Amino acid sequence: MTSGKGGTSGTETSGSGDIVRTLELLWETGRRPSRGPKPALTLDQIVDAAVRVADAEGLEAVSMRRVAAELGTGTMSLYRYVPGKGELLDLMLDRVQRPSENPADLGDGTWRAALEALGRATLDLYRRHPWLLQVNQSRPILGPSAMDGMEKVLARIKPMGLSDPELVSAIIMIDGYVVGAARTQLYHQEAERRTGLTDAEFWEAQTPMLEKVLASGRYPLMASLDENTWGPDFDHFGFGLQRILDGLEAFVARRAEERGGEKKGGEG
């Protein structure tokens, strides 16, 4: 199990708390603290504090005790608002994944621009909150952020003309690609932190041997590659994202042709 900020081991699972109680808290339909003195905290303050701890110290640092310390209060006072860490985690997920209120953030109005913007925004989300990669979200609790985000994206990509399962699959495809890219970037950061070597220092250490190997003639294609091939200037993430969108564009065009053929056939 990886510890520390940005660890990549899966350590938590969405939906591991009381699902009904979590949904009540997310949608603000549940019971409020009613006994004792006037509440000194709000649920929002607790969730925000938990996110701060996870961002700074990693998800494994998040506990009811640690969050209480962050807020300068006693641990038991938190239980008046949230049952435990399982429910708190789902509230944290909903908080950080709140979609932008600016329509322009989903591009120029085309479905392709919307999916590209979604991909880049999701990558940025993982960069800001790397602990998200430690959470198994295969069965997410659907709070307002998840529902609002899905609604906004579906509204933009509906003109693709695909079936409902295919529209959802297009979103899942983008998300899967982004998760892989984000995980790779995080591994990069962890490697530098754990070894104490920068990326440049790591490859410089291999250069003398690699130059000999490439000069041997054993790997002519590798030796013929442009010296900038492995440089940092090429946007590998953007290249891959555009190729996924190219594939979707071809599929959308094919579907449009099929519908046009069916229409002509029906008219005949």
Contacts in CASP RR format, 6 or more apart in sequence:
PFRMAT RR
TARGET T0000
AUTHOR 0000-0000-0000
METHOD contacts of the structure
MODEL  1
MTSGKGGTSGTETSGSGDIVRTLELLWETGRRPSRGPKPALTLDQIVDAA
VRVADAEGLEAVSMRRVAAELGTGTMSLYRYVPGKGELLDLMLDRVQRPS
ENPADLGDGTWRAALEALGRATLDLYRRHPWLLQVNQSRPILGPSAMDGM
EKVLARIKPMGLSDPELVSAIIMIDGYVVGAARTQLYHQEAERRTGLTDA
EFWEAQTPMLEKVLASGRYPLMASLDENTWGPDFDHFGFGLQRILDGLEA
FVARRAEERGGEKKGGEG
1 9 0 8 1.000
1 10 0 8 1.000
1 11 0 8 1.000
1 60 0 8 1.000
2 8 0 8 1.000
2 9 0 8 1.000
2 134 0 8 1.000
2 190 0 8 1.000
3 58 0 8 1.000
3 60 0 8 1.000
4 57 0 8 1.000
4 58 0 8 1.000
4 60 0 8 1.000
4 61 0 8 1.000
5 55 0 8 1.000
5 56 0 8 1.000
5 57 0 8 1.000
5 58 0 8 1.000
5 130 0 8 1.000
5 131 0 8 1.000
6 58 0 8 1.000
6 130 0 8 1.000
6 131 0 8 1.000
6 133 0 8 1.000
6 134 0 8 1.000
6 186 0 8 1.000
6 189 0 8 1.000
6 190 0 8 1.000
7 58 0 8 1.000
7 59 0 8 1.000
7 130 0 8 1.000
7 131 0 8 1.000
7 133 0 8 1.000
7 134 0 8 1.000
7 186 0 8 1.000
7 190 0 8 1.000
8 133 0 8 1.000
8 134 0 8 1.000
8 183 0 8 1.000
8 186 0 8 1.000
8 187 0 8 1.000
8 190 0 8 1.000
9 134 0 8 1.000
10 133 0 8 1.000
10 134 0 8 1.000
10 135 0 8 1.000
10 136 0 8 1.000
11 59 0 8 1.000
11 60 0 8 1.000
11 134 0 8 1.000
11 135 0 8 1.000
12 59 0 8 1.000
12 86 0 8 1.000
12 89 0 8 1.000
12 134 0 8 1.000
12 135 0 8 1.000
12 136 0 8 1.000
13 135 0 8 1.000
13 136 0 8 1.000
13 139 0 8 1.000
14 89 0 8 1.000
14 90 0 8 1.000
14 93 0 8 1.000
14 135 0 8 1.000
14 136 0 8 1.000
14 137 0 8 1.000
14 138 0 8 1.000
14 139 0 8 1.000
14 140 0 8 1.000
14 141 0 8 1.000
15 22 0 8 1.000
15 86 0 8 1.000
15 89 0 8 1.000
15 90 0 8 1.000
15 139 0 8 1.000
15 140 0 8 1.000
15 141 0 8 1.000
16 86 0 8 1.000
16 89 0 8 1.000
17 83 0 8 1.000
17 84 0 8 1.000
17 86 0 8 1.000
17 87 0 8 1.000
17 90 0 8 1.000
18 83 0 8 1.000
18 87 0 8 1.000
19 141 0 8 1.000
21 30 0 8 1.000
21 83 0 8 1.000
21 87 0 8 1.000
22 86 0 8 1.000
22 87 0 8 1.000
22 90 0 8 1.000
22 91 0 8 1.000
22 141 0 8 1.000
23 29 0 8 1.000
23 141 0 8 1.000
23 142 0 8 1.000
23 143 0 8 1.000
24 30 0 8 1.000
24 31 0 8 1.000
25 43 0 8 1.000
25 82 0 8 1.000
25 87 0 8 1.000
25 91 0 8 1.000
26 90 0 8 1.000
26 91 0 8 1.000
26 94 0 8 1.000
26 141 0 8 1.000
26 143 0 8 1.000
26 144 0 8 1.000
27 143 0 8 1.000
27 144 0 8 1.000
33 39 0 8 1.000
33 80 0 8 1.000
33 81 0 8 1.000
39 80 0 8 1.000
39 81 0 8 1.000
40 73 0 8 1.000
40 77 0 8 1.000
41 71 0 8 1.000
41 73 0 8 1.000
41 77 0 8 1.000
41 78 0 8 1.000
41 81 0 8 1.000
42 81 0 8 1.000
43 81 0 8 1.000
43 82 0 8 1.000
43 91 0 8 1.000
45 71 0 8 1.000
46 67 0 8 1.000
46 71 0 8 1.000
46 78 0 8 1.000
46 81 0 8 1.000
46 82 0 8 1.000
46 88 0 8 1.000
47 88 0 8 1.000
47 91 0 8 1.000
47 92 0 8 1.000
47 95 0 8 1.000
48 95 0 8 1.000
49 67 0 8 1.000
49 70 0 8 1.000
49 71 0 8 1.000
50 62 0 8 1.000
50 67 0 8 1.000
50 70 0 8 1.000
50 88 0 8 1.000
50 91 0 8 1.000
50 92 0 8 1.000
51 92 0 8 1.000
51 95 0 8 1.000
51 96 0 8 1.000
51 129 0 8 1.000
52 70 0 8 1.000
53 61 0 8 1.000
53 62 0 8 1.000
53 66 0 8 1.000
53 67 0 8 1.000
53 70 0 8 1.000
54 61 0 8 1.000
54 62 0 8 1.000
54 92 0 8 1.000
54 129 0 8 1.000
54 131 0 8 1.000
55 128 0 8 1.000
55 129 0 8 1.000
55 131 0 8 1.000
58 130 0 8 1.000
58 131 0 8 1.000
58 134 0 8 1.000
59 131 0 8 1.000
59 134 0 8 1.000
59 135 0 8 1.000
60 134 0 8 1.000
62 85 0 8 1.000
62 88 0 8 1.000
62 89 0 8 1.000
62 92 0 8 1.000
63 85 0 8 1.000
64 75 0 8 1.000
64 78 0 8 1.000
64 79 0 8 1.000
64 84 0 8 1.000
64 85 0 8 1.000
64 88 0 8 1.000
65 75 0 8 1.000
67 78 0 8 1.000
67 88 0 8 1.000
68 74 0 8 1.000
68 75 0 8 1.000
68 77 0 8 1.000
68 78 0 8 1.000
71 78 0 8 1.000
78 84 0 8 1.000
82 88 0 8 1.000
82 91 0 8 1.000
89 135 0 8 1.000
90 141 0 8 1.000
93 132 0 8 1.000
93 135 0 8 1.000
93 137 0 8 1.000
93 140 0 8 1.000
93 141 0 8 1.000
94 141 0 8 1.000
94 143 0 8 1.000
94 144 0 8 1.000
94 145 0 8 1.000
94 146 0 8 1.000
95 145 0 8 1.000
96 125 0 8 1.000
96 128 0 8 1.000
96 129 0 8 1.000
96 132 0 8 1.000
97 125 0 8 1.000
97 145 0 8 1.000
97 146 0 8 1.000
97 149 0 8 1.000
98 145 0 8 1.000
98 148 0 8 1.000
99 145 0 8 1.000
99 148 0 8 1.000
99 149 0 8 1.000
99 152 0 8 1.000
100 106 0 8 1.000
100 121 0 8 1.000
105 117 0 8 1.000
105 121 0 8 1.000
106 113 0 8 1.000
106 114 0 8 1.000
106 117 0 8 1.000
106 118 0 8 1.000
106 152 0 8 1.000
106 153 0 8 1.000
106 156 0 8 1.000
107 113 0 8 1.000
107 114 0 8 1.000
107 116 0 8 1.000
107 117 0 8 1.000
109 156 0 8 1.000
110 156 0 8 1.000
111 156 0 8 1.000
111 157 0 8 1.000
111 158 0 8 1.000
111 159 0 8 1.000
111 160 0 8 1.000
111 252 0 8 1.000
112 245 0 8 1.000
112 248 0 8 1.000
112 249 0 8 1.000
114 153 0 8 1.000
114 156 0 8 1.000
114 157 0 8 1.000
115 153 0 8 1.000
115 157 0 8 1.000
115 170 0 8 1.000
115 171 0 8 1.000
115 174 0 8 1.000
115 245 0 8 1.000
115 248 0 8 1.000
116 241 0 8 1.000
116 242 0 8 1.000
116 245 0 8 1.000
118 153 0 8 1.000
118 171 0 8 1.000
118 174 0 8 1.000
119 174 0 8 1.000
119 175 0 8 1.000
119 177 0 8 1.000
119 178 0 8 1.000
119 241 0 8 1.000
120 241 0 8 1.000
122 174 0 8 1.000
122 175 0 8 1.000
122 178 0 8 1.000
122 182 0 8 1.000
123 178 0 8 1.000
123 181 0 8 1.000
123 182 0 8 1.000
123 237 0 8 1.000
125 132 0 8 1.000
126 132 0 8 1.000
126 133 0 8 1.000
126 178 0 8 1.000
126 179 0 8 1.000
126 182 0 8 1.000
126 186 0 8 1.000
127 182 0 8 1.000
127 185 0 8 1.000
130 182 0 8 1.000
130 186 0 8 1.000
130 189 0 8 1.000
133 179 0 8 1.000
133 182 0 8 1.000
133 183 0 8 1.000
133 186 0 8 1.000
140 146 0 8 1.000
150 171 0 8 1.000
153 171 0 8 1.000
154 167 0 8 1.000
154 171 0 8 1.000
157 167 0 8 1.000
157 170 0 8 1.000
157 171 0 8 1.000
158 167 0 8 1.000
160 166 0 8 1.000
160 167 0 8 1.000
160 170 0 8 1.000
160 248 0 8 1.000
160 252 0 8 1.000
161 252 0 8 1.000
161 255 0 8 1.000
161 256 0 8 1.000
162 170 0 8 1.000
162 251 0 8 1.000
162 252 0 8 1.000
162 255 0 8 1.000
170 248 0 8 1.000
173 244 0 8 1.000
173 248 0 8 1.000
174 241 0 8 1.000
174 244 0 8 1.000
177 240 0 8 1.000
177 241 0 8 1.000
177 244 0 8 1.000
181 236 0 8 1.000
181 237 0 8 1.000
188 199 0 8 1.000
191 202 0 8 1.000
192 198 0 8 1.000
192 199 0 8 1.000
192 202 0 8 1.000
195 202 0 8 1.000
197 205 0 8 1.000
203 230 0 8 1.000
213 219 0 8 1.000
214 222 0 8 1.000
214 223 0 8 1.000
215 223 0 8 1.000
217 223 0 8 1.000
228 234 0 8 1.000
END
